[in-house]
Amino acid sequence: MLKNILKIVVVVVVLLLLQSGEVMAQCAMCRATVGSNLSEGRGVIGTGLNFGILYLLLTPYLLVAGLFFFWYRAGKKELAKKLSLQSRLQNIYGTSQKS
């Protein structure tokens, strides 16, 4: 089971690394397009591109914040269960020792 997951992760990482060259080339193309549009007096494409960049920047942070939130909530529930169990055990052993 673990070997299958490891194989999938390796394949995904390799595919992402192979695509990185095309991603970097896209940045130069976007810059050239925005530059030519600004020189012609059209700034609408630049504004849309800026919003797209902000969207792409914000997405990973939101994902990490969501994962942290769910991790924190699960940990809090686990702690509440542990404290509840500990309290019940204390009540059981506390009452049996008094008798």
DSSP file with accessible surface (Angstrom, degrees, kcal/mol):
  #  RESIDUE AA STRUCTURE BP1 BP2  ACC     N-H-->O    O-->H-N    N-H-->O    O-->H-N    TCO  KAPPA ALPHA  PHI   PSI    X-CA   Y-CA   Z-CA
    1    1 A M     >        0   0  172      0, 0.0     4,-1.7     0, 0.0     5,-0.1   0.000 360.0 360.0 360.0 -48.0    0.0    0.0    0.0
    2    2 A L  H  >  +     0   0  140      1,-0.2     4,-2.5     2,-0.2     5,-0.2   0.875 360.0  55.1 -66.6 -35.0    2.7    2.4    1.0
    3    3 A K  H  > S+     0   0  161      1,-0.2     4,-2.3     2,-0.2    -1,-0.2   0.880 106.4  51.3 -65.8 -37.8    4.8    1.5   -2.1
    4    4 A N  H  > S+     0   0   96      2,-0.2     4,-2.1     1,-0.2    -1,-0.2   0.913 111.0  47.2 -65.1 -42.2    1.9    2.3   -4.4
    5    5 A I  H  X S+     0   0   85     -4,-1.7     4,-2.5     1,-0.2    -2,-0.2   0.921 111.7  51.3 -65.2 -40.8    1.4    5.8   -2.7
    6    6 A L  H  X S+     0   0  107     -4,-2.5     4,-2.5     1,-0.2    -2,-0.2   0.907 109.1  50.7 -63.4 -41.0    5.2    6.4   -3.0
    7    7 A K  H  X S+     0   0  136     -4,-2.3     4,-2.4     2,-0.2    -1,-0.2   0.916 110.5  49.2 -62.9 -41.9    5.1    5.5   -6.7
    8    8 A I  H  X S+     0   0  110     -4,-2.1     4,-2.5     2,-0.2    -2,-0.2   0.929 111.2  49.5 -64.1 -43.0    2.2    7.9   -7.3
    9    9 A V  H  X S+     0   0   77     -4,-2.5     4,-2.6     1,-0.2     5,-0.2   0.924 111.0  49.4 -63.4 -42.7    4.0   10.7   -5.5
   10   10 A V  H  X S+     0   0   80     -4,-2.5     4,-2.6     2,-0.2    -1,-0.2   0.928 111.4  49.2 -63.1 -43.3    7.2   10.2   -7.5
   11   11 A V  H  X S+     0   0   84     -4,-2.4     4,-2.5     2,-0.2    -2,-0.2   0.931 111.8  48.6 -63.0 -43.5    5.3   10.2  -10.8
   12   12 A V  H  X S+     0   0   73     -4,-2.5     4,-2.4     2,-0.2    -2,-0.2   0.928 112.1  48.9 -63.6 -43.1    3.4   13.4   -9.9
   13   13 A V  H  X S+     0   0   73     -4,-2.6     4,-2.5     2,-0.2    -2,-0.2   0.928 111.6  49.2 -63.8 -43.3    6.7   15.1   -8.8
   14   14 A V  H  X S+     0   0   72     -4,-2.6     4,-2.1     1,-0.2    -1,-0.2   0.931 111.5  49.3 -62.6 -43.6    8.4   14.1  -12.0
   15   15 A L  H  X S+     0   0   96     -4,-2.5     4,-1.3     1,-0.2    -1,-0.2   0.903 111.1  49.6 -63.5 -39.9    5.5   15.3  -14.2
   16   16 A L  H  X S+     0   0  117     -4,-2.4     4,-0.7     1,-0.2    -1,-0.2   0.899 110.2  50.6 -65.3 -39.3    5.5   18.6  -12.3
   17   17 A L  H >< S+     0   0  118     -4,-2.5     3,-0.6     1,-0.2     4,-0.4   0.868 107.8  53.2 -66.9 -35.2    9.2   19.0  -12.8
   18   18 A L  H 3< S+     0   0  120     -4,-2.1     3,-0.4     1,-0.2     4,-0.3   0.810 109.3  49.5 -68.8 -28.2    8.9   18.3  -16.5
   19   19 A Q  H 3X S+     0   0   94     -4,-1.3     4,-1.5     1,-0.2     3,-0.4   0.596  87.0  86.1 -85.7 -11.0    6.3   21.0  -16.9
   20   20 A S  H <X S+     0   0   61     -4,-0.7     4,-2.0    -3,-0.6     5,-0.2   0.829  81.8  59.8 -65.4 -30.5    8.2   23.7  -15.1
   21   21 A G  H  > S+     0   0   50     -4,-0.4     4,-1.6    -3,-0.4    -1,-0.2   0.916 106.0  47.5 -63.3 -40.7   10.1   24.8  -18.2
   22   22 A E  H  > S+     0   0  130     -3,-0.4     4,-1.6    -4,-0.3    -1,-0.2   0.856 108.5  55.5 -69.6 -32.7    6.9   25.7  -20.0
   23   23 A V  H  X S+     0   0   90     -4,-1.5     4,-1.2     1,-0.2    -1,-0.2   0.928 107.5  48.2 -66.2 -43.9    5.6   27.6  -16.9
   24   24 A M  H  X S+     0   0  135     -4,-2.0     4,-1.0     1,-0.2    -1,-0.2   0.875 109.1  54.1 -66.1 -34.9    8.7   29.9  -16.9
   25   25 A A  H  X S+     0   0   53     -4,-1.6     4,-1.6     1,-0.2     3,-0.2   0.874 101.8  59.5 -66.7 -33.1    8.4   30.5  -20.6
   26   26 A Q  H  X S+     0   0  102     -4,-1.6     4,-2.5     1,-0.2     5,-0.2   0.871  97.2  60.0 -63.7 -36.0    4.8   31.6  -20.1
   27   27 A C  H  X S+     0   0   80     -4,-1.2     4,-2.2     1,-0.2    -1,-0.2   0.913 104.9  48.2 -60.5 -42.0    5.9   34.4  -17.7
   28   28 A A  H  X S+     0   0   66     -4,-1.0     4,-2.2    -3,-0.2    -1,-0.2   0.893 111.1  51.3 -66.1 -36.5    8.0   36.0  -20.4
   29   29 A M  H  X S+     0   0  110     -4,-1.6     4,-2.2     2,-0.2    -2,-0.2   0.917 110.1  48.6 -68.4 -40.5    5.1   35.8  -22.9
   30   30 A C  H  X S+     0   0   36     -4,-2.5     4,-2.6     1,-0.2     5,-0.2   0.918 110.4  51.7 -64.6 -41.3    2.7   37.5  -20.4
   31   31 A R  H  X S+     0   0  205     -4,-2.2     4,-2.5    -5,-0.2    -1,-0.2   0.918 110.1  48.4 -62.6 -42.2    5.2   40.2  -19.8
   32   32 A A  H  X S+     0   0   65     -4,-2.2     4,-2.3     2,-0.2    -1,-0.2   0.908 111.9  49.8 -65.3 -40.1    5.6   40.9  -23.5
   33   33 A T  H  X S+     0   0   68     -4,-2.2     4,-2.2     2,-0.2    -2,-0.2   0.933 112.7  45.9 -64.6 -45.1    1.8   41.0  -24.0
   34   34 A V  H  X S+     0   0   27     -4,-2.6     4,-2.6     1,-0.2     5,-0.2   0.917 111.9  52.5 -65.6 -41.5    1.3   43.4  -21.1
   35   35 A G  H  X S+     0   0   40     -4,-2.5     4,-1.9    -5,-0.2    -1,-0.2   0.914 111.1  45.9 -61.1 -42.4    4.1   45.6  -22.3
   36   36 A S  H  X S+     0   0   51     -4,-2.3     4,-1.1     1,-0.2    -1,-0.2   0.892 113.4  49.6 -70.3 -35.7    2.8   45.9  -25.8
   37   37 A N  H  <>S+     0   0   10     -4,-2.2     5,-2.6    -5,-0.2     4,-0.2   0.885 110.3  50.1 -70.3 -36.7   -0.8   46.6  -24.5
   38   38 A L  H ><5S+     0   0  102     -4,-2.6     3,-1.2     1,-0.2    -1,-0.2   0.877 107.3  54.0 -68.7 -35.9    0.4   49.3  -22.2
   39   39 A S  H 3<5S+     0   0   98     -4,-1.9    -1,-0.2     1,-0.3    -2,-0.2   0.794 107.7  51.4 -68.7 -24.9    2.4   51.0  -24.9
   40   40 A E  T 3<5S-     0   0  123     -4,-1.1    -1,-0.3     2,-0.2    -2,-0.2   0.450 122.7-106.8 -88.2  -2.3   -0.8   51.1  -27.0
   41   41 A G  T < 5S+     0   0   68     -3,-1.2     2,-0.7    -4,-0.2    -3,-0.2   0.586  81.5 124.5  90.9   8.7   -2.7   52.7  -24.1
   42   42 A R      < +     0   0  132     -5,-2.6     4,-0.3    -6,-0.2    -1,-0.2  -0.892  23.5 165.3-105.7 108.8   -4.8   49.6  -23.2
   43   43 A G     >  +     0   0   32     -2,-0.7     4,-1.7     1,-0.1     5,-0.1   0.345  52.7  93.3-102.4   5.3   -4.3   48.8  -19.5
   44   44 A V  H  > S+     0   0  120      1,-0.2     4,-2.3     2,-0.2     5,-0.2   0.907  84.8  50.3 -67.4 -39.9   -7.2   46.4  -19.1
   45   45 A I  H  > S+     0   0   79      1,-0.2     4,-2.6     2,-0.2    -1,-0.2   0.908 108.4  53.2 -66.9 -38.2   -5.2   43.3  -19.8
   46   46 A G  H  > S+     0   0    9     -4,-0.3     4,-2.3     2,-0.2    -1,-0.2   0.903 108.6  49.7 -62.5 -39.8   -2.6   44.3  -17.2
   47   47 A T  H  X S+     0   0   74     -4,-1.7     4,-2.2     2,-0.2    -2,-0.2   0.928 111.6  48.1 -65.2 -44.0   -5.3   44.8  -14.6
   48   48 A G  H  X S+     0   0   44     -4,-2.3     4,-2.1     1,-0.2    -2,-0.2   0.899 111.1  51.2 -62.7 -38.8   -6.7   41.3  -15.4
   49   49 A L  H  X S+     0   0   57     -4,-2.6     4,-2.4     1,-0.2    -2,-0.2   0.905 107.9  52.3 -66.2 -39.2   -3.3   39.8  -15.2
   50   50 A N  H  X S+     0   0   99     -4,-2.3     4,-2.3     2,-0.2    -1,-0.2   0.909 109.5  48.9 -63.2 -41.5   -2.6   41.4  -11.8
   51   51 A F  H  X S+     0   0  141     -4,-2.2     4,-2.3     1,-0.2    -1,-0.2   0.895 110.4  52.1 -64.6 -37.6   -5.9   39.9  -10.5
   52   52 A G  H  X S+     0   0   32     -4,-2.1     4,-2.5     2,-0.2    -2,-0.2   0.909 109.0  49.7 -63.9 -40.2   -4.9   36.6  -11.9
   53   53 A I  H  X S+     0   0   92     -4,-2.4     4,-2.1     2,-0.2    -2,-0.2   0.922 111.0  49.0 -65.0 -43.8   -1.5   36.8  -10.2
   54   54 A L  H  X S+     0   0  100     -4,-2.3     4,-2.4     2,-0.2    -2,-0.2   0.897 110.6  51.4 -63.0 -39.0   -3.1   37.7   -6.9
   55   55 A Y  H  X S+     0   0  160     -4,-2.3     4,-1.9     1,-0.2    -2,-0.2   0.937 111.7  46.2 -61.9 -46.2   -5.5   34.7   -7.2
   56   56 A L  H  < S+     0   0  124     -4,-2.5    -1,-0.2     1,-0.2    -2,-0.2   0.835 113.7  49.9 -67.9 -30.2   -2.7   32.3   -7.9
   57   57 A L  H  X S+     0   0   97     -4,-2.1     4,-0.7    -5,-0.2    -1,-0.2   0.884 112.0  47.0 -73.2 -37.8   -0.8   33.8   -4.9
   58   58 A L  H  X S+     0   0   94     -4,-2.4     4,-2.3    -5,-0.2     5,-0.2   0.834  96.9  72.1 -76.5 -31.6   -3.7   33.5   -2.5
   59   59 A T  H  X S+     0   0   49     -4,-1.9     4,-2.3     1,-0.2     5,-0.2   0.905  96.8  46.5 -57.3 -50.1   -4.7   29.9   -3.4
   60   60 A P  H  > S+     0   0   69      0, 0.0     4,-2.5     0, 0.0    -1,-0.2   0.904 112.4  51.6 -62.7 -36.1   -1.8   28.0   -1.7
   61   61 A Y  H  X S+     0   0  159     -4,-0.7     4,-2.5     1,-0.2    -2,-0.2   0.898 109.8  49.1 -66.2 -39.1   -2.1   30.1    1.4
   62   62 A L  H  X S+     0   0  106     -4,-2.3     4,-2.5     2,-0.2    -1,-0.2   0.898 111.0  50.5 -66.1 -39.2   -5.8   29.4    1.7
   63   63 A L  H  X S+     0   0  113     -4,-2.3     4,-2.5    -5,-0.2    -2,-0.2   0.934 112.4  46.0 -63.6 -44.6   -5.2   25.7    1.2
   64   64 A V  H  X S+     0   0   97     -4,-2.5     4,-2.6     2,-0.2    -2,-0.2   0.921 112.8  50.4 -65.4 -41.7   -2.5   25.6    3.9
   65   65 A A  H  X S+     0   0   55     -4,-2.5     4,-2.5    -5,-0.2    -1,-0.2   0.908 110.9  49.8 -63.2 -39.9   -4.7   27.7    6.3
   66   66 A G  H  X S+     0   0   26     -4,-2.5     4,-2.4     2,-0.2     5,-0.2   0.922 111.1  48.3 -64.6 -43.0   -7.6   25.3    5.7
   67   67 A L  H  X S+     0   0  127     -4,-2.5     4,-2.4     1,-0.2    -2,-0.2   0.919 112.2  49.2 -62.6 -42.0   -5.4   22.2    6.4
   68   68 A F  H  X S+     0   0  121     -4,-2.6     4,-2.8     2,-0.2    -2,-0.2   0.916 110.0  52.0 -63.4 -41.3   -4.1   23.9    9.6
   69   69 A F  H  X S+     0   0  106     -4,-2.5     4,-2.6     2,-0.2    -2,-0.2   0.938 112.1  44.6 -61.2 -46.8   -7.7   24.7   10.7
   70   70 A F  H  X S+     0   0  114     -4,-2.4     4,-2.4     2,-0.2    -1,-0.2   0.884 113.8  50.7 -66.7 -36.2   -8.8   21.1   10.2
   71   71 A W  H  X S+     0   0  178     -4,-2.4     4,-2.3    -5,-0.2    -2,-0.2   0.932 112.2  47.1 -64.6 -43.7   -5.7   19.7   11.9
   72   72 A Y  H  X S+     0   0  128     -4,-2.8     4,-2.3     2,-0.2    -2,-0.2   0.921 112.9  48.6 -63.6 -45.0   -6.3   22.1   14.9
   73   73 A R  H  X S+     0   0  107     -4,-2.6     4,-2.3     2,-0.2    -2,-0.2   0.912 112.0  48.7 -64.5 -40.7  -10.0   21.1   15.1
   74   74 A A  H  X S+     0   0   57     -4,-2.4     4,-2.3     1,-0.2    -1,-0.2   0.910 111.9  49.7 -66.2 -39.2   -9.2   17.4   15.0
   75   75 A G  H  X S+     0   0   40     -4,-2.3     4,-2.4     2,-0.2    -2,-0.2   0.888 109.6  51.4 -65.1 -37.8   -6.5   17.8   17.7
   76   76 A K  H  X S+     0   0  129     -4,-2.3     4,-2.2     2,-0.2    -2,-0.2   0.913 110.9  47.6 -66.3 -41.2   -9.0   19.8   19.8
   77   77 A K  H  X S+     0   0  127     -4,-2.3     4,-2.3     2,-0.2    -2,-0.2   0.906 111.4  51.1 -64.9 -41.3  -11.6   17.0   19.5
   78   78 A E  H  X S+     0   0  122     -4,-2.3     4,-2.4     1,-0.2    -2,-0.2   0.910 110.0  49.6 -63.5 -41.1   -9.0   14.4   20.3
   79   79 A L  H  X S+     0   0   99     -4,-2.4     4,-2.7     2,-0.2     5,-0.2   0.909 109.4  51.7 -64.3 -40.4   -7.9   16.3   23.4
   80   80 A A  H  X S+     0   0   62     -4,-2.2     4,-2.4     1,-0.2    -2,-0.2   0.915 110.6  48.5 -63.3 -40.7  -11.5   16.6   24.6
   81   81 A K  H  X S+     0   0  140     -4,-2.3     4,-2.6     2,-0.2    -1,-0.2   0.918 112.0  49.4 -63.3 -42.6  -12.0   12.8   24.2
   82   82 A K  H  X S+     0   0  138     -4,-2.4     4,-2.6     1,-0.2    -2,-0.2   0.921 112.6  46.4 -64.9 -43.5   -8.8   12.1   26.1
   83   83 A L  H  X S+     0   0   91     -4,-2.7     4,-2.4     2,-0.2    -1,-0.2   0.883 112.0  51.6 -66.5 -37.6   -9.8   14.5   28.9
   84   84 A S  H  X S+     0   0   61     -4,-2.4     4,-2.4    -5,-0.2    -2,-0.2   0.929 112.1  45.9 -64.2 -44.7  -13.3   13.0   29.0
   85   85 A L  H  X S+     0   0   89     -4,-2.6     4,-2.6     2,-0.2     5,-0.2   0.920 112.3  51.2 -63.6 -41.8  -11.9    9.4   29.3
   86   86 A Q  H  X S+     0   0  110     -4,-2.6     4,-2.3     1,-0.2    -2,-0.2   0.906 110.1  49.5 -63.3 -40.4   -9.4   10.5   31.9
   87   87 A S  H  X S+     0   0   55     -4,-2.4     4,-2.3     2,-0.2    -1,-0.2   0.917 111.2  49.1 -64.9 -42.7  -12.2   12.1   33.9
   88   88 A R  H  X S+     0   0  143     -4,-2.4     4,-2.4     1,-0.2    -2,-0.2   0.910 111.4  49.3 -64.3 -41.4  -14.4    9.0   33.7
   89   89 A L  H  X S+     0   0   72     -4,-2.6     4,-2.9     1,-0.2     5,-0.3   0.899 110.0  51.6 -64.8 -38.6  -11.5    6.8   34.7
   90   90 A Q  H  X S+     0   0  142     -4,-2.3     4,-2.5    -5,-0.2     5,-0.2   0.907 110.3  48.9 -64.1 -40.0  -10.8    9.1   37.7
   91   91 A N  H  X S+     0   0  100     -4,-2.3     4,-1.9     2,-0.2    -2,-0.2   0.908 113.6  46.8 -64.9 -40.8  -14.4    8.8   38.8
   92   92 A I  H  X S+     0   0   98     -4,-2.4     4,-1.8     2,-0.2    -2,-0.2   0.958 119.4  37.4 -67.0 -51.5  -14.4    5.1   38.5
   93   93 A Y  H  X S+     0   0  140     -4,-2.9     4,-1.6     1,-0.2    -2,-0.2   0.851 114.8  56.0 -72.7 -29.8  -11.1    4.5   40.3
   94   94 A G  H  X S+     0   0   29     -4,-2.5     4,-1.1    -5,-0.3    -1,-0.2   0.912 111.2  43.0 -67.0 -40.2  -11.9    7.3   42.8
   95   95 A T  H  X S+     0   0   88     -4,-1.9     4,-1.0    -5,-0.2    -1,-0.2   0.853 112.9  52.1 -75.5 -34.2  -15.2    5.8   43.9
   96   96 A S  H  < S+     0   0   68     -4,-1.8    -1,-0.2    -5,-0.2    -2,-0.2   0.834 107.9  51.6 -73.9 -28.3  -13.9    2.2   44.1
   97   97 A Q  H  < S+     0   0  157     -4,-1.6    -1,-0.2     1,-0.2    -2,-0.2   0.828 106.1  55.0 -75.5 -31.3  -10.9    3.2   46.3
   98   98 A K  H  <        0   0  183     -4,-1.1    -1,-0.2    -5,-0.2    -2,-0.2   0.814 360.0 360.0 -70.5 -29.7  -13.2    5.0   48.8
   99   99 A S     <        0   0  139     -4,-1.0    -3,-0.0     0, 0.0    -4,-0.0  -0.165 360.0 360.0 -75.7 360.0  -15.4    1.9   49.3
